[in-house]
Structure formats: structure tokens, C-alpha cells
Amino acid sequence: MDFREEYEERMKKLESFIEEKGLGSAQLKKAKNVQKNLNAIVFLGGLITVAGIVIWALARD
């Protein structure tokens, strides 16, 4: 492992430690959950829209 890889590994460990224990960690966890839920809603909304367009196109013929 060269110096750069070791440096990046240590930075990742430090960032994850700050993320878990640092100031605002609770808010960050909440924000991640909200983002995950919004992503799921947008995905399902898109899926329903595509399904609706396909059904409409098939029924139109």
C-alpha cells in the first residue's frame, strides 16, 4: 500500500468517525433517511407513470 492509499484510508476512517460521533450526526442520519424515502417515492412515481403511459398506449389502439 503506497502513501496515497494509506492517506485515503485514514481519511475515510476519520470521516466515518466524525459522521457517527460528531456534531450534527443525528441530523445527518435523519437527512439520509428522508433522502432514501424521497428516492423511493420518486422511483415508484416514475414507475407508476410509465405503467400508466403503457396501459394508455395499449388501450388506445
C-alpha positions as CSV (number, residue, x, y, z in Angstrom):
1,M,0.0,0.0,0.0
2,D,1.5,3.3,-1.0
3,F,1.3,6.6,0.8
4,R,-1.7,7.9,-1.1
5,E,-3.8,4.8,-0.5
6,E,-2.9,4.8,3.2
7,Y,-3.8,8.5,3.4
8,E,-7.2,7.9,1.7
9,E,-7.9,5.0,4.0
10,R,-7.2,7.1,7.1
11,M,-9.3,10.0,5.8
12,K,-12.3,7.6,5.2
13,K,-11.9,6.3,8.8
14,L,-11.8,9.8,10.2
15,E,-14.8,11.0,8.1
16,S,-16.9,8.0,9.2
17,F,-15.9,8.6,12.9
18,I,-17.0,12.2,12.6
19,E,-20.1,11.2,10.8
20,E,-21.1,8.8,13.6
21,K,-19.9,10.8,16.7
22,G,-19.6,14.4,15.6
23,L,-21.8,17.4,15.8
24,G,-25.0,17.0,13.8
25,S,-24.7,13.3,13.4
26,A,-28.3,12.8,14.5
27,Q,-29.5,15.3,11.9
28,L,-27.3,13.7,9.3
29,K,-28.9,10.3,9.9
30,K,-32.4,11.8,9.7
31,A,-31.5,13.6,6.5
32,K,-30.2,10.3,5.0
33,N,-33.4,8.6,5.9
34,V,-35.5,11.4,4.4
35,Q,-33.4,11.3,1.2
36,K,-33.8,7.5,1.0
37,N,-37.6,7.8,1.4
38,L,-37.8,10.6,-1.3
39,N,-35.7,8.5,-3.7
40,A,-38.1,5.6,-3.2
41,I,-41.2,7.8,-3.7
42,V,-39.7,9.3,-6.9
43,F,-38.8,5.9,-8.2
44,L,-42.3,4.5,-7.6
45,G,-43.9,7.6,-9.0
46,G,-41.9,7.2,-12.2
47,L,-42.7,3.5,-12.4
48,I,-46.4,4.2,-12.0
49,T,-46.3,6.9,-14.6
50,V,-44.5,4.7,-17.1
51,A,-47.0,1.9,-16.4
52,G,-49.9,4.3,-16.9
53,I,-48.5,5.5,-20.3
54,V,-48.0,1.9,-21.5
55,I,-51.6,1.0,-20.5
56,W,-52.9,4.1,-22.1
57,A,-51.0,3.5,-25.3
58,L,-52.1,-0.2,-25.5
59,A,-55.8,0.7,-24.8
60,R,-55.8,3.5,-27.4
61,D,-55.1,1.1,-30.2
